[in-house]
Amino acid sequence: MTIGIAEAGKVVDSTSTQTARKMYDFFAPLVNNRSLRRQSLPTLVTTFCQDAYSLRMMMRKAKEGYCCEMIVPGLGENILLSKNSEKAEGMEVEGCEEGDDDQASDVIAYTLFGALLKYQQGKPMKVLEKAQVVLRRKE
């Protein structure tokens, strides 16, 4: 079953609006500025969700292989930046958890944003957007 452009637009709008509403409800209590909360924030969150949904659809339809990859450490698991050299070219260290940059260990605490990668047959993987990771503090 195929859907036309008008129907596809409705799906984007419906999905984005529902997701934006849930995100707004979650984050709104954290925003101190009431005017921002009532006026700008709902629009910004909705636009963000629409853009994310559109990007997802473009990636799915593309002939090249696009994907987002994240390193997500499990509970009690230590993933070393140095042991992930094949993925390290697609990562930027954004700081140290509970410390200054000079206190950072080699252990990835969490990923802020995953890497956007492009795979083409017969060509090496290309990093379009680097992942942003935070390292644990040395003990």
Contact map, one row per residue, 1 for C-alpha under 8 A:
1110000000000000000000000000000000000000000000000000000000000000000000000000000000000000000000000000000000000000000000000000000000000000000
1111000000000000000000000000000000000000000000000000000000000000000000000000000000000000000000000000000000000000000000000000000000000000000
1111101100000000000000000000000000000000000000000000000000000000000000000000000000000000000000000000000000000000000000000000000000000000000
0111111100000000000000000000000000000000000000000000000000000000000000000000000000000000000000000000000000000000000000000000000000000000000
0011111110000000000000000000000000000000000000000000000000000000000000000000000000000000000000000000000000000000000000000000000000000000000
0001111111000000000000000000000000000000000000000000000000000000000000000000000000000000000000000000000000000000000000000000000000000000000
0011111111100000000000000000000000000000000000000000000000000000000000000000000000000000000000000000000000000000000000000000000000000000000
0011111111110000000000000000000000000000000000000000000000000000000000000000000000000000000000000000000000000000000000000000000000000000000
0000111111111000000000000000000000000000000000000000000000000000000000000000000000000000000000000000000000000000000000000000000000000000000
0000011111111100000000000000000000000000000000000000000000000000000000000000000000000000000000000000000000000000000000000000000000000000000
0000001111111110000000000000000000000000000000000000000000000000000000000000000000000000000000000000000000000000000000000000000000000000000
0000000111111111000000000000000000000000000000000100110000000000000000000000000000000000000000000000000000000000000000000000000000000000000
0000000011111111100000000000000000000000000000000100000000000000000000000000000000000000000000000000000000000000000000000000000000000000000
0000000001111111110000000000000000000000000000000000000000000000000000000000000000000000000000000000000000000000000000000000000000000000000
0000000000111111111000000000000000000000000000000000000000000000000000000000000000000000000000000000000000000000000000000000000000000000000
0000000000011111111100000000000000000000000001001100100000000000000000000000000000000000000000000000000000000000000000000000000000000000000
0000000000001111111110000000000000000000000001001100000000000000000000000000000000000000000000000000000000000000000000000000000000000000000
0000000000000111111111000000000000000000000000000000000000000000000000000000000000000000000000000000000000000000000000000000000000000000000
0000000000000011111111100000000000000000000001001000000000000000000000000000000000000000000000000000000000000000000000000000000000000000000
0000000000000001111111110000000000000000010011001000000000000000000000000000000000000000000000000000000000000000000000000000000000000000000
0000000000000000111111111000000000000000010001000000000000000000000000000000000000000000000000000000000000000000000000000000000000000000000
0000000000000000011111111100000000000000000000000000000000000000000000000000000000000000000000000000000000000000000000000000000000000000000
0000000000000000001111111110000000000000000010000000000000000000000000000000000000000000000000000000000000000000000000000000000000000000000
0000000000000000000111111111000000000000110010000000000000000000000000000000000000000000000000000000000000000000000000000000000000000000000
0000000000000000000011111111100000000000000000000000000000000000000000000000000000000000000000000000000000000000000000000000000000000000000
0000000000000000000001111111100000000000000000000000000000000000000000000000000000000000000000000000000000000000000000000000000000000000000
0000000000000000000000111111111000000000000000000000000000000000000000000000000000000000000000000000000000000000000000000000000000000000000
0000000000000000000000011111111000001000000000000000000000000000000000000000000000000000000000000000000000000000000000000000000000000000000
0000000000000000000000001111111100000000000000000000000000000000000000000000000000000000000000000000000000000000000000000000000000000000000
0000000000000000000000000011111100000000000000000000000000000000000000000000000000000000000000000000000000000000000000000000000000000000000
0000000000000000000000000011111111011000000000000000000000000000000000000000000000000000000000000000000000000000000000000000000000000000000
0000000000000000000000000000111111001000000000000000000000000000000000000000000000000000000000000000000000000000000000000000000000000000000
0000000000000000000000000000001111111000000000000000000000000000000000000000000000000000000000000000000000000000000000000000000000000000000
0000000000000000000000000000001111111100000000000000000000000000000000000000000000000000000000000000000000000000000000000000000000000000000
0000000000000000000000000000000011111111000000000000000000000000000000000000000000000000000000000000000000000000000000000000000000000000000
0000000000000000000000000000001011111111100000000000000000000000000000000000000000000000000000000000000000000000000000000000000000000000000
0000000000000000000000000001001111111111110000000000000000000000000000000000000000000000000000000000000000000000000000000000000000000000000
0000000000000000000000000000000001111111110000000000000000000000000000000000000000000000000000000000000000000000000000000000000000000000000
0000000000000000000000000000000000111111111000000000000000000000000000000000000000000000000000000000000000000000000000000000000000000000000
0000000000000000000000000000000000111111111100000000000000000000000000000000000000000000000000000000000000000000000000000000000000000000000
0000000000000000000000010000000000011111111110000000000000000000000000000000000000000000000000000000000000000000000000000000000000000000000
0000000000000000000110010000000000001111111111000000000000000000000000000000000000000000000000000000000000000000000000000000000000000000000
0000000000000000000000000000000000000011111111100000000000000000000000000000000000000000000000000000000000000000000000000000000000000000000
0000000000000000000000000000000000000001111111110000000000000000000000000000000000000000000000000000000000000000000000000000000000000000000
0000000000000000000100110000000000000000111111111000000000000000000000000000000000000000000000000000000000000000000000000000000000000000000
0000000000000001101110000000000000000000011111111100000000000000000000000000000000000000000000000000000000000000000000000000000000000000000
0000000000000000000000000000000000000000001111111110000000000000000000000000000000000000000000000000000000000000000000000000000000000000000
0000000000000000000000000000000000000000000111111111000000000000000000000000000000000000000000000000000000000000000000000000000000000000000
0000000000000001101100000000000000000000000011111111100000000000000000000000000000000000000000000000000000000000000000000000000000000000000
0000000000011001100000000000000000000000000001111111110000000000000000000000000000000000000000000000000000000000000000000000000000000000000
0000000000000000000000000000000000000000000000111111111000000000000000000000000000000000000000000000000000000000000000000000000000000000000
0000000000000000000000000000000000000000000000011111111100000000000000000000000000000000000000000000000000000000000000000000000000000000000
0000000000010001000000000000000000000000000000001111111110000000000000000000000000000000000000000000000000000000000000000000000000000000000
0000000000010000000000000000000000000000000000000111111111000000000000000000000000000000000000000000000000000000000000000000000000000000000
0000000000000000000000000000000000000000000000000011111111100000000000000000000000000000000000000000000000000000000000000000000000000000000
0000000000000000000000000000000000000000000000000001111111110000000000000000000000000000000000000000000000000000000000000000000000000000000
0000000000000000000000000000000000000000000000000000111111111000000000000000000000000000000000000000000000000000000000000000000000000000000
0000000000000000000000000000000000000000000000000000011111111100000000000000000000000000000000000000000000000000000000000000000000000000000
0000000000000000000000000000000000000000000000000000001111111100111000000000000000000000000000000000000000000000000000000000000000000000000
0000000000000000000000000000000000000000000000000000000111111100010000000000000000000000000000000000000000000000000000000000000000000000000
0000000000000000000000000000000000000000000000000000000011111110000000000000000000000000000000000000000000000000000000000000000000000000000
0000000000000000000000000000000000000000000000000000000001111111110000000000000000000000000000000000000000000000000000000000000000000000000
0000000000000000000000000000000000000000000000000000000000001111100000000000000000000000000000000000000000000000000000000000000000000000000
0000000000000000000000000000000000000000000000000000000000000111110000000000000000000000000000000000000000000000000001111000000000000000000
0000000000000000000000000000000000000000000000000000000000100111111000000000000000000000000000000000000000000000000001110000000000000000000
0000000000000000000000000000000000000000000000000000000000110101111100000000000000000000000000000000000000000000000111100000000000000000000
0000000000000000000000000000000000000000000000000000000000100000111110000000000000000000000000000000000000000000000111000000000000000000000
0000000000000000000000000000000000000000000000000000000000000000011111000000000000000000000000000000000000000000011110000000000000000000000
0000000000000000000000000000000000000000000000000000000000000000001111100000000000000000000000000000000000000000011110000000000000100000000
0000000000000000000000000000000000000000000000000000000000000000000111110000000000000000000000000000000000000010111000000000000000100000000
0000000000000000000000000000000000000000000000000000000000000000000011111000000000000000000000000000000000000110010000000000000000000000000
0000000000000000000000000000000000000000000000000000000000000000000001111100000000000000000000000000000000000110000000000000000000000000000
0000000000000000000000000000000000000000000000000000000000000000000000111111111000000000000000000000000000011100000000000000000000000000000
0000000000000000000000000000000000000000000000000000000000000000000000011111100000000000000000000000000000000000000000000000000000000000000
0000000000000000000000000000000000000000000000000000000000000000000000001111100000000000000000000000000000000000000000000000000000000000000
0000000000000000000000000000000000000000000000000000000000000000000000001111110000000000000000000000000000000000000000000000000000000000000
0000000000000000000000000000000000000000000000000000000000000000000000001111111000000000000000000000000000000000000000000000000000000000000
0000000000000000000000000000000000000000000000000000000000000000000000001001111100000000000000000000000000110000000000000000000000000000000
0000000000000000000000000000000000000000000000000000000000000000000000001000111110100000000000000000000000110000000000000000000000000000000
0000000000000000000000000000000000000000000000000000000000000000000000000000011111110000000000000000000001110000000000000000000000000000000
0000000000000000000000000000000000000000000000000000000000000000000000000000001111111001000000000000000001110000000000000000000000000000000
0000000000000000000000000000000000000000000000000000000000000000000000000000000111111001000000000000000001000000000000000000000000000000000
0000000000000000000000000000000000000000000000000000000000000000000000000000001111111000000000000000000000000000000000000000000000000000000
0000000000000000000000000000000000000000000000000000000000000000000000000000000111111111000000000000000000000000000000000000000000000000000
0000000000000000000000000000000000000000000000000000000000000000000000000000000011111111100000000000000000000000000000000000000000000000000
0000000000000000000000000000000000000000000000000000000000000000000000000000000000011111100000000000000000000000000000000000000000000000000
0000000000000000000000000000000000000000000000000000000000000000000000000000000000011111111000000000000000000000000000000000000000000000000
0000000000000000000000000000000000000000000000000000000000000000000000000000000011011111111100000000000000000000000000000000000000000000000
0000000000000000000000000000000000000000000000000000000000000000000000000000000000001111111000000000000000000000000000000000001001000000000
0000000000000000000000000000000000000000000000000000000000000000000000000000000000000011111100000000000000000000001000000000001011100000000
0000000000000000000000000000000000000000000000000000000000000000000000000000000000000011111110000000000000000000001000000000000001111000000
0000000000000000000000000000000000000000000000000000000000000000000000000000000000000001011111000000000000000000000000000000000001111000000
0000000000000000000000000000000000000000000000000000000000000000000000000000000000000000001111100000000000000000000000000000000000011110000
0000000000000000000000000000000000000000000000000000000000000000000000000000000000000000000111110000000000000000000000000000000000011110000
0000000000000000000000000000000000000000000000000000000000000000000000000000000000000000000011111001100100000000000000000000000000001110000
0000000000000000000000000000000000000000000000000000000000000000000000000000000000000000000001111111101100000000000000000000000000000111100
0000000000000000000000000000000000000000000000000000000000000000000000000000000000000000000000111111000100001000000000000000000000000111100
0000000000000000000000000000000000000000000000000000000000000000000000000000000000000000000000011111000000000000000000000000000000000001100
0000000000000000000000000000000000000000000000000000000000000000000000000000000000000000000000011111101100000000000000000000000000000000100
0000000000000000000000000000000000000000000000000000000000000000000000000000000000000000000000111111111100000000000000000000000000000000000
0000000000000000000000000000000000000000000000000000000000000000000000000000000000000000000000110011111100000000000000000000000000000000000
0000000000000000000000000000000000000000000000000000000000000000000000000000000000000000000000000001111100000000000000000000000000000000000
0000000000000000000000000000000000000000000000000000000000000000000000000000000000000000000000010011111110000000000000000000000000000000110
0000000000000000000000000000000000000000000000000000000000000000000000000000000000000000000000111011111111000000000000000000000000000011110
0000000000000000000000000000000000000000000000000000000000000000000000000000000000000000000000000000001111100000000000000000000000000011110
0000000000000000000000000000000000000000000000000000000000000000000000000000000111000000000000000000000111110000000000000000000000000011000
0000000000000000000000000000000000000000000000000000000000000000000000000000011110000000000000000000000011111000000000000000000000000011000
0000000000000000000000000000000000000000000000000000000000000000000000001000011110000000000000000000000001111110000000000000000000001111000
0000000000000000000000000000000000000000000000000000000000000000000000001000000000000000000000001000000000111110000000000000000000001111000
0000000000000000000000000000000000000000000000000000000000000000000000111000000000000000000000000000000000011111000000000000000000001110000
0000000000000000000000000000000000000000000000000000000000000000000001110000000000000000000000000000000000011111110000000000000000111100000
0000000000000000000000000000000000000000000000000000000000000000000000000000000000000000000000000000000000000111110000000000000000111100000
0000000000000000000000000000000000000000000000000000000000000000000001000000000000000000000000000000000000000011111000000000000000111000000
0000000000000000000000000000000000000000000000000000000000000000000111100000000000000000000000000000000000000011111100000000000001110000000
0000000000000000000000000000000000000000000000000000000000000000000111000000000000000000011000000000000000000000111110000000001111110000000
0000000000000000000000000000000000000000000000000000000000000000011110000000000000000000000000000000000000000000011111000000001111100000000
0000000000000000000000000000000000000000000000000000000000000000011110000000000000000000000000000000000000000000001111100000111110000000000
0000000000000000000000000000000000000000000000000000000000000001111000000000000000000000000000000000000000000000000111110000111100000000000
0000000000000000000000000000000000000000000000000000000000000001110000000000000000000000000000000000000000000000000011111011110000000000000
0000000000000000000000000000000000000000000000000000000000000001100000000000000000000000000000000000000000000000000001111111100000000000000
0000000000000000000000000000000000000000000000000000000000000001000000000000000000000000000000000000000000000000000000111110000000000000000
0000000000000000000000000000000000000000000000000000000000000000000000000000000000000000000000000000000000000000000000011111000000000000000
0000000000000000000000000000000000000000000000000000000000000000000000000000000000000000000000000000000000000000000000111111100000000000000
0000000000000000000000000000000000000000000000000000000000000000000000000000000000000000000000000000000000000000000000110111110000000000000
0000000000000000000000000000000000000000000000000000000000000000000000000000000000000000000000000000000000000000000011110011111000000000000
0000000000000000000000000000000000000000000000000000000000000000000000000000000000000000000000000000000000000000000011100001111100000000000
0000000000000000000000000000000000000000000000000000000000000000000000000000000000000000110000000000000000000000001111000000111111000000000
0000000000000000000000000000000000000000000000000000000000000000000000000000000000000000000000000000000000000000001111000000011111000000000
0000000000000000000000000000000000000000000000000000000000000000000000000000000000000000010000000000000000000000001110000000001111100000000
0000000000000000000000000000000000000000000000000000000000000000000000000000000000000000111100000000000000000000011100000000001111110000000
0000000000000000000000000000000000000000000000000000000000000000000011000000000000000000011100000000000000000011111100000000000011111000000
0000000000000000000000000000000000000000000000000000000000000000000000000000000000000000001111000000000000000011111000000000000001111100000
0000000000000000000000000000000000000000000000000000000000000000000000000000000000000000001111100000000000011111100000000000000000111110000
0000000000000000000000000000000000000000000000000000000000000000000000000000000000000000000011111000000000011111000000000000000000011111000
0000000000000000000000000000000000000000000000000000000000000000000000000000000000000000000011111000000111111100000000000000000000001111100
0000000000000000000000000000000000000000000000000000000000000000000000000000000000000000000000011100000111111000000000000000000000000111110
0000000000000000000000000000000000000000000000000000000000000000000000000000000000000000000000011110001110000000000000000000000000000011111
0000000000000000000000000000000000000000000000000000000000000000000000000000000000000000000000000000001110000000000000000000000000000001111
0000000000000000000000000000000000000000000000000000000000000000000000000000000000000000000000000000000000000000000000000000000000000000111
